[in-house]
Amino acid sequence: MYVRLNGKRLFFDIVSSGLVGKGDTMLELPLISVLHGSYLDHTYLKPPLASLQQDYQLLYYDYRGAGRSDRANPSSWRGIEQQADDFVALLDHLGAEQTLIFAHSWGCHVASMLTVKYPERINACILTNPAIFNLKVFQQTLVERSGQEAAELAEEIILKRKLDKFPRYLELLGPLLFRNPPPAELFPRTRASLEFFMQTLDELLGYDLLAALHKQDKPSLVLSGIHDPYAQTDNSALLREALTRSQAEIHAYEDSAHFVFLDEAQRTLRDITDFLNRQSSPESALVSHG
């Protein structure tokens, strides 16, 4: 579905019914809004989260510049703050006063902006593979796991924005993002955008995710993979220190890289549903799968 908000035509999709019958009453299912990472669109997150739609409404959304939403030219790009404003405009359009957030990778940056700028709209956050990015650390990881060429290409892409280098860079980086091969059809289905990825690099380099997380006081579940090439060795400690104001639960999965919900799907779903149940009132706590 499409809606025009803040001057752009944005794509969203809502999965599951808003109301379900239980006995002689109707219950409104809680809303989980799903924020995807950079480069990709929302579609890679649908299969791993599908079982949640039994008990929650799931709102999937493509940022301006990404997926099926309008491409953004530089004059309309205000980075993470613009994405947060667009998203809240979508909530207003849908009549949704509050939402839980599920965010992946760069989507965790958007989630952190939402909790700072619009705290009254966010109930709780699930942050998967938040990228506390440091270029030098990232390059050293690439040297160790892939070789010098990968590290040099990272600098060409991230600092010099050389688009022609991206296919080879992705060829070397791609295997490092997973511990287990993802379903073959999952990523070919996405509408990836190299231009959107390039637009988000400034936030990746300049946005202080830890400082933003320190400002928020929402219940948070943080899931990261110890083999994530974007993560630093003390990732969990940094996140724990940043989230001192919130009720934070942090897990570092030993057999996961940058897509924990694919590498360790059952464990991820169990931790997510346990967390969600703790956020729900007795009347609306319907999740039972493990």
ZITA-V587310 format. One line per field, one symbol per residue. ss: DSSP state (@ for helix, = for strand, . for the rest). burial: I if it has 24 or more other C-alpha atoms within 12 Angstrom, else O. A space follows every 10 residues. Layout:
ss: ???
burial: ???
This chain:
ss: .====..=== =====...== ==..====.= =====..... .@@@@@@@@@ @@@@.===== =......... ...@@@..@@ @@@@@@@@@@ @@@@....== ====..@@@@ @@@@@@@.@@ @=======.. ....@@@@@@ @@@@@..@@@ @@@@@@@@.. ..@@@@@@@@ @@@@@@@... .......... ...@@@@@@@ @@@@@@..@@ @@@@@...== =====..... ....@@@@@@ @@.....=== ===......@ @@@.@@@@@@ @@@@@@@@@. ..........
burial: OOIOIOOIII IIIIIIOIOO OOOOOOOOII IIIIIIIIII IIIIIIOIII IIIIIIIIII IIIIIIIIII IIOOOOIOII IIIIIIIIII IOOOOIOIII IIIIIIIIII IIIIIIIIIO IIIIIIIIII IIIIIOOIII IIOOOIOOOI IIIIIOIIOO OOOOOIOOII OIIIOIIIIO OIOOOOOOOO IIIIIIIIII IIIIOOIIII OIIIIIIIII IIIIIIIIII IIOOIIOIII OIIIOIIIII IIIOIIIIII IIIIIOIIIO IIIOIIIOII OOOIOIIOOO
